[in-house]
């Protein structure tokens, strides 16, 4: 241990601040936060006002579970003109783990005032609020979706919120966007099950009397959905949902007047490519019955492989300007 520490110390003398910081980042990636802190403190001695170094040092203290020292380190960084949105995220999370929710919210809001297009800040603020049963949380997740549509976590939280509020149109739309943004993430399985349950609950209630007064997108979506009700009159399953959604996509684009939406564009692309059934099985089949889904894969192995290969080479991102809620 002495020899290793001595070696690090000697190397530090010869390295520039940039090199030292890169060394610290390597330690951080390895989960060796003690050595990261050691090296970053050497950086601070050389450049005490370097915001990037202060951020990395605070983050290392945070991961090392020394939240008091992490807070002490990040607070002066926030006052710097060079502080980015990550600095405010780190500070807010430190306060959260110190069980100071009001301070956490204050920091997130301060960060949003400086970075109004930061999806992560809106997401964290919403999560802090929902932990206190504050329904203002959904407003911040919606703001995050509008301001930073390529950031996935706001869709995840908004989808769950609307599911429990029984607003299944937006729960389904946001949930499906999320699973396409993070198809292999830990939360994808939860959202797939929620999507299947959402469709079941939506059709369990009659769509005939449902009204929406908010915007043209919701009206068009609901009107197109109503046309397909007979497809699921004997039950909502992965198979019937594939049929229903196929007809939905065809009708949506046949009108020529409906608003553009990346998710629906993607569904149409899959339909034209012959991959839409595999896509629907990937969402609903696995959530409905894993054994039946595995059997479907055996029967339709080529179609399933074609879909998975297609999915691997593309990244789903929502564009700016397609916000309709």
N, C-alpha and C positions, 0 to 999 in steps of 0.2 A: 504493500500500500504506500509506504514511504517513497519507494523508488518510483512508482507510477506518479504520485503527486509531484515529486521533484522534476520528473520528465515534463509533466504538463507545465510546471512553473517555468522551466528553462525555455520551452517552446513558446510560451506566452511572451517572453521578453523579445523574441525574434520576430513575432508575428505582428502584422498590422491589425488595426481594429476590425476591419472587414474580415480578415482571415480568422481572427479570434471569434467573431460572431458566427461565422460559418462553422467553426469547430463546435461552438455551443449548440447551434442548430442540429448538428449531427448527433450530439449527446441527447438532445431533446427527442429526436426521432427514435433513438434507441430506448427511450424511457429512463435515461440516466440523468435525472434532473439535478442531482447533487453536483455532478461535474459541470452541468450546464450553468448552474448558479455560480459556481467557482469561476468559470471562464468569463461569464457575463459581468461579474463584479470587477474583473480586471478591465473589461471594456469601459465600464462606468468610470473607473479611475482615469482613463485616458480621455473619454468624451462624456462628461457627466450630463450634458444636455441633449444627447442623441436619443430622439424619441423612439426609434426602431429598437435600440438596445433596451431602453426602459420597458418597452412593451414585451419583448422576449423574456426579460428578467422577471417581470410581474407574472407572466404566463407560467414560467418555470416554477416560481414560488407557489402559484395556484395549483399546478399539477402535483407538486410536492406536498400539498395540503397544508402549507403554511400561509393561510389566508390573511392573517394580520400583516405579515411582511409583504404579501402580494398587494394588499390595499395601500400600504405605505409607499410602495414602489409605483403603482399606477396612478395615484392621485395627481402628482405633479405633471405626469405625462399628459393628462387630460387638458391641462392648461396651455399646452404647446399648440402653436398654429399647425404643426405637422401631425397632430394626432388624427388617426383615421378612425373609421367606424369600428374596426376591431378593438381599438383601445377602449371604446365605450362598452363594447360587448364584454370584454374581459372584466372591466370594473363592475358592470352590472351583475355579472355572474359571481364575482367575489362577494358582493353584498348579499346575493341570493343565498350563497352557502354559509354566510355569516348570520343568516336568518334575519335580515334587515330588508323586508320587501319594499317598504316605502322608499328607502334609499336606492334600491335596485331600480324601481320604476322611475325615480327622478333622473338617474343616470341614463337610462334608455331614452327617455324623453329629451334629455339634453343632447344625446347623440343624434336623435332623429331631427332635432332642430338644425343641426349642423350638416347632417347627411340624410335629407328627406327621401332619397331613393334607395336606402339601404334595407333590403328585404329582411336580412337577419335581425336588425334592430327592431323592426315592427314585430317580428315573430317572437323575440324574447320578451318584449313588452307585453304582448298578448298572453304569453305563457305565465308571466308574473301576475297578470291581472286575473286570469282564469283560476289560478291557484287560490285566489282570495274570493272566488265566485263573483267576480266583477264581469258583467256581460259586455262591458266596453271592449273586452278582448277581441270579439269578432270584428269590431270596427278597425282595429289595428291589423288584424290578419288580412282583411279586405284591402286596407291601404297598402300593405306589403305586396299583395298580389298585383295591384294596379301599378305601383311604383317600380317593382322589381319582379316582373312576371317569370323570370328564369330561375327564381329561387323556390325550391320545392316545399320547404317546411310550412310555409303559410297555407299552401293548398291542403296539406295533411291536417293541420289544426282546424282550418275552416270546414273541411269535409266532415270531420268528427263532430264539430259543433252543430252543423246543419242536420246531420243524421239524428242526433239526440233531440233537436228542435223539430224533427219531422219535416224538414224542408228538403225533400229527397231529390228535387231537380238539381239543386246546387251541391248537395252532398255527393250525388253521383258524378256530376261534371268535374268537380274539384278532386274527388277521389280518383277518378280515372286519369286525370292529368297527372296526379302524384305518382301513381304506379308506373306511368310511362317515363316520368322523370327519374325515378329511383326503382327500376324494375327488379333489382337484386338486393334492395335494402331490407333491413330487418322489419320495417314497418309495412312492407308491401303485402304480406300475408294478411295482416289485420285489415287493411283497406280493401283487399279483394273480398274478404268475407262480408265486410260492411257494404260493399257494392251489391253483392248478391242479396243480402237482407234488405237493402234499400229499395231495390227493384221489386222485391216481394211485397214490402209494406206499401209501396207506392201504388201497385196494382190491386192490392187488397182493399184499398179505398177507391171509390169511384173517381175517375178523372173528369167525369162529365161536368160536375159542378165546381171543379177547381177553377179559380180565376186568378189572374195575375195582372196587376195594374202598373208594374214597374217599368217595363221597357219592351221594345219590339222583339228582342231576342227571346225573352221568356215566353211571350205570346206565341211566337213561331214554334218554339221548342215544344210547348205543351200541345199546340194544335197538331203538329206532326206526330207526336206521341199518341194522341187520342185515336188516330187513324189505325194504329197497330194493336189496339187492345184485344181484338179477337184472337190474336196469335197466342196469347197467354191465358185465355179464358179457362183452360184446363190445368193451369199451373205454371209457375215461373221456374224454369230449369235452365241449365246451361244451354241446352239444345233450343228451347223456345226463345231464349234471349238472343241467341245467335240469329234466328229467323227474324225476330222483331227488330233487332238493330240493323239488320241488312235492309229491311224495308224502310226503316227510318232514314237511313243514309240516302237511299235512292230517292225517296220523297223530298228530303231536305234540299237536295241539289237540283231536283227536277223543277222546283218552283222558280228558281232563278232570281228570287227576290230576298232570300234569307241572308242574315248577316254572316260574314266570314268568321270562321273559328278554326284554329289550328287543330284542335282535337278532332273535329268532324272532317277536316281535310285529310287528316291521317287515317281515319276510318275509311274514307272513300279510297284512298291510295291502297290500303290493304285489301279492300273489296275488289278493286280492279286487278290487283296482283294475285288474286285467288288465295289470300292469306287471312281473310277476315274470320273464317270459322276457327282457325287455329288460334288467332288472337283472342276470340271470345272464350275458347276453351282454356286458354292460358289465364284469363281473369276469373271466369265463373266456374269452369269445370273443376279446377284444383280446389276452389272454395266449397263446391257442392259435395264432391265425393272423390277423394284422392284415388281410390281403387278404380272407379269408373274412368277417371281422367287418364290413369296409366294405361288402361285398356284402350282408350281412344287413341293414345299416342302409338300404341302397337299397330292399330288398324290404319292410322293416318300418319305413319312415321315420316314419309317424304314431305308431306305438307307441314308437319310440325317442325321438321328440320329446316325447311325453307324459311319458315317464320322466324325461328330462333337465329338463324344465320343473318336474316335481314335486320333483326333487332340489334344484333351485336355491332353492326357497322354504322348505326345511326344514333344520334342523340336527340331526344325530344325536348324542345324548348318552346315555350309560349312567347310569341312576339309582343312587343309593346303596341298598345292601341286596340287590343281585342278584349277589353274589359267591359262586361255587360251587366254587372250586378250593382 
